[in-house]
């Protein structure tokens, strides 16, 4: 890419009007750097709260897409279909960016880079820090994705679809906490019911794996047919791991044991490190889930 990248900030909002002003402001008040803020777009996915009033307060500085509710997956997909920048930084409306987000991401862009992820500060519903130390990202608000590369992965039901670019060797991981990630009782995913979150993640990983397999007939510029095959098995292996964890949380011991061989096969075919399989095997033998369930604190389904 020649010249400074044009970056689109796209905010995904469904009934998060009470948080939206901070999200919009965090995009508009980014520090200058070797990039241009191409546009700030709010996708109002059928909100029935104060979202529209908040958008009107920023009239002239943002573009608003209004429509009936279509759900997170379609909204995430549309974030790339409606934006026109070289890069897209999606933002959940209940989160907000650090002022140095775009500048720092722009500094990490090279000719080979198509995907950037960074760390986050985890905050509560009032914006107060919940964890003393920054937390690894990978969720919606901690990404910057090359626009054209992302198009090849659409439709995307979850931001994990874009992790395929990282697995193809086209990603950069930054330890800078460039997003404030808000955890609150009205977040979308049920993290307190055993197995629910893990089952959801397994479904997403299977969908990505199937999508990558279908792409082998006409590979994109960022991956070869062989790479797509390997990455497809990587996500299928992750799905096995999530299902093992779900079975552990639900205390379905037989299901745990039956899934372990499939996870090993996928690990070998993806040529992934065997450490993750060993952890799942150890958890299965001990009967202890790897993921601690939380009560009263959701985490968004797309995280």
Rosetta blueprint (number, residue, H / E / L):
1 X L
2 X L
3 X L
4 X L
5 X E
6 X E
7 X E
8 X E
9 X E
10 X E
11 X E
12 X E
13 X E
14 X L
15 X L
16 X L
17 X H
18 X H
19 X H
20 X H
21 X H
22 X H
23 X H
24 X H
25 X H
26 X H
27 X H
28 X H
29 X L
30 X L
31 X L
32 X L
33 X L
34 X L
35 X E
36 X E
37 X E
38 X E
39 X E
40 X E
41 X E
42 X E
43 X E
44 X E
45 X E
46 X L
47 X L
48 X L
49 X L
50 X L
51 X H
52 X H
53 X H
54 X H
55 X H
56 X H
57 X H
58 X L
59 X E
60 X L
61 X L
62 X E
63 X E
64 X E
65 X E
66 X E
67 X E
68 X L
69 X L
70 X L
71 X L
72 X H
73 X H
74 X H
75 X H
76 X H
77 X H
78 X H
79 X H
80 X H
81 X H
82 X H
83 X L
84 X L
85 X L
86 X L
87 X E
88 X E
89 X E
90 X E
91 X E
92 X E
93 X L
94 X L
95 X L
96 X E
97 X E
98 X L
99 X L
100 X L
101 X H
102 X H
103 X H
104 X H
105 X H
106 X H
107 X H
108 X H
109 X L
110 X L
111 X L
112 X L
113 X L
114 X L
115 X E
116 X E
117 X E
118 X E
119 X E
120 X E
121 X E
122 X E
123 X E
124 X L
125 X L
126 X L
127 X L
128 X L
129 X E
130 X L
131 X L
132 X L
133 X L
134 X L
135 X E
136 X L
137 X L
138 X L
139 X L
140 X H
141 X H
142 X H
143 X E
144 X E
145 X E
146 X E
147 X H
148 X H
149 X H
150 X H
151 X H
152 X L
153 X L
154 X L
155 X L
156 X L
157 X L
158 X L
159 X H
160 X H
161 X H
162 X H
163 X H
164 X H
165 X H
166 X H
167 X H
168 X H
169 X H
170 X H
171 X E
172 X E
173 X E
174 X E
175 X E
176 X E
177 X E
178 X E
179 X E
180 X E
181 X E
182 X E
183 X L
184 X L
185 X L
186 X L
187 X L
188 X L
189 X E
190 X L
191 X L
192 X L
193 X L
194 X L
195 X L
196 X H
197 X H
198 X H
199 X H
200 X H
201 X H
202 X H
203 X H
204 X H
205 X H
206 X H
207 X H
208 X H
209 X H
210 X H
211 X H
212 X H
213 X H
214 X H
215 X H
216 X H
217 X H
218 X H
219 X L
220 X L
221 X L
222 X L
223 X L
224 X L
225 X H
226 X H
227 X H
228 X H
229 X H
230 X H
231 X H
232 X H
233 X H
234 X H
235 X H
236 X H
237 X H
238 X H
239 X H
240 X H
241 X H
242 X H
243 X H
244 X H
245 X H
246 X H
247 X H
248 X H
249 X H
250 X L
251 X L
252 X L
253 X H
254 X H
255 X H
256 X H
257 X H
258 X H
259 X H
260 X H
261 X H
262 X H
263 X H
264 X H
265 X H
266 X H
267 X H
268 X H
269 X H
270 X H
271 X L
272 X L
273 X L
274 X L
275 X H
276 X H
277 X H
278 X H
279 X H
280 X H
281 X H
282 X H
283 X H
284 X H
285 X H
286 X H
287 X L
288 X L
289 X L
290 X L
291 X L
292 X L
293 X L
294 X L
295 X L
296 X L
297 X L
298 X L
299 X E
300 X L
301 X L
302 X L
303 X L
